[in-house]
C-alpha cells in the first residue's frame, strides 16, 4: 500500500479531472484568459495542471485547448515570494524536499530545482523533460519585484496566479508577442473593478481575451452544507468575491445587498400578478435593453422575470425578441412598455424612436416614464430599487445573467453613478418608475385583440 501511495503522489497530475468550469477555461483558445473564482474553489490547481501539460507536452486525451509541440519557456507569478512558494511552486513541484509530488511528475524533472536567494525553500527555476526531446524552462516571479523584473525574456506562456498590476501585465504581453504564446490569470477579484479585471469582466473587451467565472456551487468538492457554512463565514461585503468570483467594489458599489439574498429560481407567475415592461434605447455602440417585471400587490413584491440586451441590431429585431416573451399563452397580452425621455428623439426620417418601436408592434406607453410626482431622476430610481432590495421587496430570477453582471458592477466614482454597463438597470428603473401603471396580461382569443389605454399614439397629434 505504501508503494502505491508513493507512486500516486509522484503522478498527481494523472488524478486530475476538471470540473465543467475548469474544462471550459482549459478549452478557451484565446491569447489571454482569466478565471475569476472564489477562494479554495480549485482555480490554482486548474492552472497548475495546465502549466504542467505545456511544460511536459504530455496532454490528456480530453484536452482541446492550446498545445505546444516543442519545449516551452514559462513564467509563473504571484503577489510576493511567500505566495509564490505557497501557490504556484507548491502546486507544480510539491512541498520543499518532496520535489516531484506536484503536478509536474518527478520523472519529468531534469534535475533538482535551482533555489532562489534570500528566502528559504523558494525556487527560482526548474527544467522539465519534454516528450519531444529537449527541456522546458519554468521560472517563478513575484509582482512585488516590480515591472523591470518582468522585462527582456521571450516566453511561450505566463501563468499569473492572483491579480497582476496592470503595468506588469502589459509587460507580460510583450514577452509572448514574438511566440504567439498565452497568458492565463487565475484570481479572486478582491481589488474590485481594477483596470485588469475590466479588460475581462463582465465581457472581454477584445476577441483575444476570454473569461470564465466560477462560483462555489460549481466546486464539486463541497456539499451544500459545506458551501453554506463557508459563505456564512465571510464578511458580508466580501461574500460575492470570495464565494462567487465577482469583483468586490467596496465603497463604490451601489447595490450593497448580497446577490444571494435577491436571486430566486424561476417559476410560473400567477395570472393575477401585474406585469410591466420597459426599455432603454440603444444608439450606435450603446446597447438596447429591456426588462419585464411581475408585481404582487398583496405582498408589495417586485420580481424581475425577463431581460434582454443587444447592440447594433435594428428595432425590428429588438421588438421581435420582446414580443416572444408573450409566448403562446399571452399573445397580444397588452403588457405596457415604458420608455425613457430620449424616446422623443427622431430616428432619422422614421420619426421619434418610441414611435418606431410602436410600429414594430410593442405596446409603447403614451408618454415617457416619470414618477407620480413628476421628474425621472436616476438617483431617485436607484434609491427605490436599493430600498426594495434591502427590505426584501425585490427579487430577480437567477438565470438572468445580463442583469446580474450589471448588478455586480454598478458603482459610483467621485460621488457620481458611472454610466457604463447599466443598460438593463436603466430599463429596470423605467419599470419601477411606472409601476403604478402595470397591468395583468390579457389572453388573446380568436377575433379579439386587447386594446388598452396605452395604445394611444402620442405622436399622431391626438388628445
C-alpha positions in Angstrom: 0.0 0.0 0.0 2.8 2.4 0.9 4.4 1.9 -2.6 1.0 2.6 -4.2 0.5 5.8 -2.3 4.0 7.0 -3.1 3.5 6.2 -6.8 0.3 8.2 -6.8 2.0 11.2 -5.1 4.6 11.2 -7.9 1.9 11.1 -10.6 -0.6 13.6 -9.1 -1.4 15.0 -12.5 -2.9 11.7 -13.6 -5.7 12.1 -11.0 -6.9 15.5 -12.2 -10.4 15.5 -13.7 -11.5 19.1 -14.3 -14.9 20.4 -13.2 -17.1 21.8 -16.0 -16.0 25.4 -15.5 -12.3 24.4 -15.3 -12.7 22.4 -18.5 -14.3 25.5 -20.2 -11.3 27.5 -19.1 -8.8 25.0 -20.4 -10.6 24.8 -23.8 -10.5 28.6 -24.4 -8.0 29.2 -27.2 -7.7 32.9 -26.8 -4.3 34.5 -26.3 -5.4 35.9 -22.9 -7.7 34.1 -20.4 -9.0 34.9 -17.0 -10.6 32.5 -14.5 -12.4 34.6 -11.8 -13.3 32.3 -9.0 -13.8 32.4 -5.2 -11.3 31.2 -2.7 -10.4 27.5 -2.5 -12.5 26.6 -5.5 -9.7 25.0 -7.5 -8.5 27.8 -9.7 -4.8 27.4 -8.8 -4.9 23.6 -9.2 -6.6 24.1 -12.6 -3.8 26.4 -13.9 -1.1 24.2 -12.2 -2.2 21.2 -14.2 -2.4 23.1 -17.4 1.1 24.5 -16.9 2.4 21.0 -16.4 0.9 19.9 -19.7 2.6 22.8 -21.5 5.9 22.1 -19.9 5.9 18.3 -20.5 4.0 18.2 -23.8 2.0 15.3 -22.3 -1.6 16.3 -22.8 -4.5 14.2 -21.6 -7.0 12.6 -24.1 -9.7 15.1 -23.2 -7.6 18.2 -23.9 -9.0 20.6 -26.5 -7.1 23.8 -25.6 -3.9 25.3 -26.9 -1.0 22.8 -27.4 2.7 23.3 -27.7 4.6 20.7 -29.8 8.1 21.7 -28.6 9.8 22.5 -25.3 8.5 25.7 -23.8 9.6 28.7 -21.7 7.2 29.7 -18.9 6.8 32.1 -16.0 4.6 31.6 -13.0 3.9 34.6 -10.8 2.1 35.7 -7.7 1.9 38.8 -5.5 5.1 38.1 -3.3 7.6 35.4 -2.7 5.6 33.9 0.2 2.6 33.5 -2.1 4.7 32.1 -4.9 6.1 29.4 -2.6 2.6 28.6 -1.2 0.8 28.8 -4.5 2.3 28.0 -7.9 5.6 26.5 -6.6 3.7 24.0 -4.2 1.2 23.1 -6.9 3.8 22.5 -9.6 6.6 20.9 -7.6 5.2 19.8 -4.2 6.5 20.7 -0.8 10.2 21.6 -0.2 12.3 18.4 -0.1 9.5 16.5 -1.9 10.0 17.8 -5.4 8.0 15.8 -7.9 4.9 15.4 -5.8 3.1 18.3 -7.5 1.6 18.4 -11.0 5.0 18.1 -12.6 5.9 14.4 -12.2 9.3 13.6 -10.6 10.1 11.6 -13.7 9.8 14.7 -15.8 12.1 16.9 -13.6 15.5 17.1 -15.4 17.3 17.8 -12.1 16.8 19.4 -8.8 15.2 22.9 -9.0 17.5 26.0 -8.8 16.8 27.7 -5.5 16.4 31.5 -5.1 18.4 33.6 -2.8 17.2 35.5 0.2 14.3 33.2 1.3 14.4 29.6 2.4 12.8 26.9 0.3 12.0 29.4 -2.5 12.6 28.0 -6.0 13.9 30.3 -8.8 13.5 28.0 -11.8 13.5 24.4 -12.9 13.8 22.3 -16.1 11.3 19.8 -17.4 11.8 17.0 -19.9 9.5 17.5 -22.9 8.0 14.4 -24.7 9.6 15.5 -28.0 13.0 15.7 -26.5 14.8 18.7 -25.0 13.9 20.6 -21.9 11.2 23.2 -21.0 12.1 26.0 -18.7 9.9 27.5 -15.9 10.7 30.4 -13.6 8.9 31.9 -10.7 8.3 35.7 -10.4 6.7 38.0 -7.8 4.7 41.2 -8.6 6.5 42.9 -5.7 9.7 42.8 -7.8 8.2 45.5 -10.0 7.8 45.9 -13.7 11.5 45.8 -14.6 11.8 42.2 -13.3 9.3 41.2 -16.0 11.4 42.6 -18.9 13.7 41.1 -21.6 12.8 37.4 -21.8 10.8 35.9 -24.7 8.3 33.3 -23.5 5.7 30.8 -24.6 3.4 31.3 -21.7 2.8 33.0 -18.4 0.6 31.9 -15.5 -0.5 34.8 -13.3 -1.9 33.4 -10.0 -4.0 36.2 -8.4 -4.4 39.7 -9.8 -1.5 41.3 -11.5 -0.7 45.1 -11.6 -1.6 46.5 -15.0 1.9 47.7 -15.8 3.3 44.2 -15.2 0.5 42.6 -17.2 1.4 44.9 -20.1 5.0 43.9 -19.8 3.9 40.2 -19.8 2.1 40.7 -23.1 5.3 41.9 -24.6 7.0 38.7 -23.5 4.7 36.5 -25.6 4.2 38.7 -28.6 7.0 37.1 -30.7 5.9 33.5 -30.0 2.1 33.8 -30.2 2.1 32.5 -26.6 -0.5 32.5 -23.9 -1.3 34.3 -20.6 -3.8 32.9 -18.2 -4.8 34.6 -15.0 -6.5 32.8 -12.0 -7.8 35.3 -9.4 -10.3 36.1 -6.8 -11.1 39.8 -7.7 -10.8 41.3 -4.2 -9.4 44.6 -5.8 -12.8 45.2 -7.4 -13.2 46.6 -10.9 -9.5 47.3 -11.5 -8.1 48.1 -14.9 -7.1 44.5 -15.4 -10.4 43.0 -14.3 -12.4 45.3 -16.6 -10.5 44.0 -19.6 -12.3 40.7 -19.0 -15.3 41.4 -16.8 -18.3 41.4 -17.4 -17.4 40.6 -21.0 -13.9 40.6 -22.6 -13.1 43.8 -24.5 -11.3 42.2 -27.4 -11.6 38.9 -29.2 -8.1 37.9 -27.9 -9.4 37.7 -24.3 -11.6 35.0 -22.8 -13.3 34.9 -19.4 -14.7 32.1 -17.2 -16.3 32.8 -13.8 -16.7 30.1 -11.3 -18.7 30.2 -8.0 -18.8 27.9 -5.0 -21.8 25.9 -6.4 -19.6 24.8 -9.3 -16.8 23.5 -7.0 -17.9 19.8 -6.7 -15.6 19.0 -3.7 -18.1 20.9 -1.4 -21.6 19.7 -0.5 -24.5 22.1 0.2 -23.8 22.2 3.9 -20.1 23.0 3.4 -21.0 25.8 0.9 -23.5 27.4 3.3 -21.0 27.3 6.1 -18.2 28.7 4.0 -20.3 31.6 2.7 -21.6 32.5 6.1 -18.1 32.7 7.5 -17.1 35.5 5.1 -17.8 39.2 5.9 -20.9 40.2 4.0 -19.2 42.7 1.7 -16.7 40.0 0.6 -19.1 37.1 0.1 -19.7 37.7 -3.6 -15.9 38.0 -4.4 -14.8 35.1 -2.1 -17.5 32.6 -3.0 -18.7 33.7 -6.5 -15.6 35.3 -8.1 -17.5 38.6 -8.6 -15.4 41.8 -8.4 -15.7 43.5 -5.0 -16.4 47.1 -5.4 -16.0 48.3 -1.8 -17.3 51.8 -1.1 -18.1 52.4 -4.7 -20.7 49.7 -5.0 -24.2 51.0 -5.2 -26.2 47.8 -4.6 -24.6 46.5 -1.4 -27.1 43.8 -0.8 -25.6 40.3 -1.4 -26.8 38.7 -4.6 -27.6 35.5 -2.8 -30.4 37.3 -0.9 -32.1 38.6 -4.1 -31.9 35.7 -6.6 -34.6 33.1 -6.9 -35.3 30.2 -9.2 -37.8 31.0 -12.0 -41.4 29.9 -11.5 -44.8 30.3 -13.2 -46.0 33.8 -12.3 -49.7 33.8 -11.1 -52.0 35.3 -13.7 -53.4 37.9 -11.2 -50.0 39.5 -10.7 -49.4 42.8 -12.5 -46.8 43.0 -15.3 -44.8 45.8 -16.8 -42.1 46.0 -19.4 -39.6 48.8 -20.0 -36.8 49.6 -22.4 -33.6 51.6 -22.6 -33.0 52.7 -26.2 -29.7 51.9 -27.9 -27.7 54.1 -30.2 -24.5 53.1 -32.0 -22.4 51.0 -29.7 -24.8 51.7 -26.8 -26.9 48.5 -26.3 -30.7 48.4 -26.4 -32.0 46.8 -23.2 -35.4 45.7 -22.0 -36.9 44.1 -18.9 -40.2 42.6 -17.8 -41.3 42.7 -14.1 -44.1 41.0 -12.2 -45.7 42.7 -9.2 -47.7 41.2 -6.4 -49.8 43.9 -4.8 -50.6 42.0 -1.7 -47.0 41.5 -0.6 -45.6 44.5 -2.5 -43.1 42.1 -4.1 -41.4 43.1 -7.4 -39.7 40.3 -9.4 -37.5 40.8 -12.5 -38.6 37.9 -14.7 -37.1 38.7 -18.1 -34.3 40.8 -19.5 -32.7 41.4 -22.9 -29.6 43.3 -24.0 -28.2 43.6 -27.5 -26.3 46.2 -29.5 -26.1 47.1 -33.2 -29.4 45.4 -34.1 -32.3 47.1 -35.9 -35.5 47.9 -33.9 -37.4 45.1 -35.6 -35.0 42.5 -34.1 -35.3 44.0 -30.6 -39.1 44.2 -30.9 -39.4 40.6 -32.0 -37.3 39.4 -29.1 -39.7 41.2 -26.6 -42.8 40.0 -28.3 -41.5 36.5 -27.9 -41.9 36.9 -24.1 -45.7 36.6 -24.6 -45.4 33.1 -25.8 -48.4 31.2 -26.9 -50.4 31.8 -23.7 -50.4 35.5 -23.8 -50.2 36.5 -27.4 -51.1 40.2 -27.7 -51.0 40.3 -23.9 -51.3 44.1 -23.8 -48.5 44.4 -21.2 -47.4 48.1 -21.4 -43.9 49.0 -22.4 -42.4 52.1 -20.6 -39.6 54.1 -22.1 -37.2 57.0 -21.2 -37.4 60.6 -22.2 -35.0 60.2 -25.1 -37.7 58.2 -26.9 -38.9 61.6 -28.3 -35.7 61.8 -30.3 -36.1 61.4 -34.1 -34.8 58.1 -35.6 -33.8 59.7 -38.9 -36.8 60.0 -41.2 -38.7 57.4 -39.3 -39.9 59.8 -36.6 -39.5 59.6 -32.8 -37.8 56.5 -31.5 -40.7 55.3 -29.4 -43.0 55.5 -32.4 -40.6 53.4 -34.4 -40.9 50.6 -31.8 -44.7 51.1 -31.6 -44.9 50.4 -35.4 -42.9 47.2 -34.7 -45.8 46.0 -32.5 -44.7 47.0 -29.0 -47.3 48.4 -26.6 -45.4 51.6 -26.0 -46.9 53.8 -23.3 -48.4 57.1 -24.2 -45.6 59.2 -22.7 -42.1 58.7 -21.4 -41.6 57.5 -17.9 -41.9 59.8 -14.9 -42.5 59.4 -11.2 -46.0 60.1 -9.9 -44.8 63.4 -8.6 -43.1 64.2 -11.9 -39.4 64.0 -13.0 -37.3 61.0 -13.9 -34.2 61.3 -11.7 -31.8 58.3 -12.0 -30.8 58.8 -8.4 -34.5 58.6 -7.2 -34.9 55.3 -9.2 -31.8 53.8 -7.7 -32.9 54.8 -4.2 -36.2 53.0 -4.8 -34.5 49.9 -6.1 -32.0 49.8 -3.3 -34.7 50.2 -0.7 -36.7 47.3 -2.2 -33.6 45.2 -2.2 -32.8 46.0 1.5 -36.3 45.2 2.6 -36.8 42.0 0.7 -39.3 43.5 -1.8 -37.2 42.9 -4.9 -36.1 39.6 -6.4 -34.8 38.5 -9.7 -34.7 35.2 -11.5 -31.2 33.6 -11.0 -30.7 32.8 -14.7 -30.8 36.5 -15.9 -27.0 36.8 -16.3 -27.1 40.1 -18.1 -28.9 41.7 -15.1 -26.6 40.1 -12.5 -23.5 41.2 -14.4 -24.7 44.8 -14.3 -25.9 44.4 -10.7 -22.4 43.4 -9.6 -20.5 46.2 -11.3 -22.9 49.2 -10.8 -20.8 51.7 -8.8 -20.0 55.3 -8.2 -16.9 57.3 -8.8 -16.3 60.7 -7.2 -19.9 60.5 -5.9 -21.4 60.0 -9.4 -23.1 56.9 -10.8 -20.8 55.5 -13.5 -22.9 55.3 -16.7 -21.3 52.2 -18.0 -22.7 48.7 -18.3 -26.0 49.8 -16.9 -28.4 49.3 -19.7 -30.6 46.6 -18.1 -30.6 48.6 -14.9 -31.7 51.7 -16.8 -34.6 49.8 -18.2 -35.5 48.4 -14.8 -35.6 52.0 -13.4 -38.2 52.9 -16.0 -40.3 49.9 -14.9 -40.0 50.9 -11.2 -40.8 54.5 -12.0 -44.1 53.5 -13.8 -45.1 50.5 -11.7 -48.4 52.3 -10.9 -49.5 51.6 -14.5 -48.6 47.9 -14.5 -51.5 45.6 -15.5 -52.4 41.9 -15.7 -51.8 40.3 -19.0 -54.8 39.6 -21.3 -55.2 36.3 -23.0 -55.8 36.6 -26.8 -58.9 34.8 -28.2 -59.9 34.3 -31.7 -61.2 37.6 -33.3 -60.2 39.7 -30.4 -57.1 41.8 -29.7 -56.9 43.7 -26.4 -57.0 47.4 -26.7 -55.5 49.3 -23.8 -55.3 53.0 -22.8 -51.6 53.0 -23.6 -52.3 52.1 -27.2 -52.9 55.8 -27.8 -50.2 57.2 -30.1 -48.6 60.3 -28.6 -47.1 61.2 -32.0 -50.2 61.5 -34.1 -51.4 64.8 -32.5 -54.4 63.1 -30.7 -55.5 64.1 -27.3 
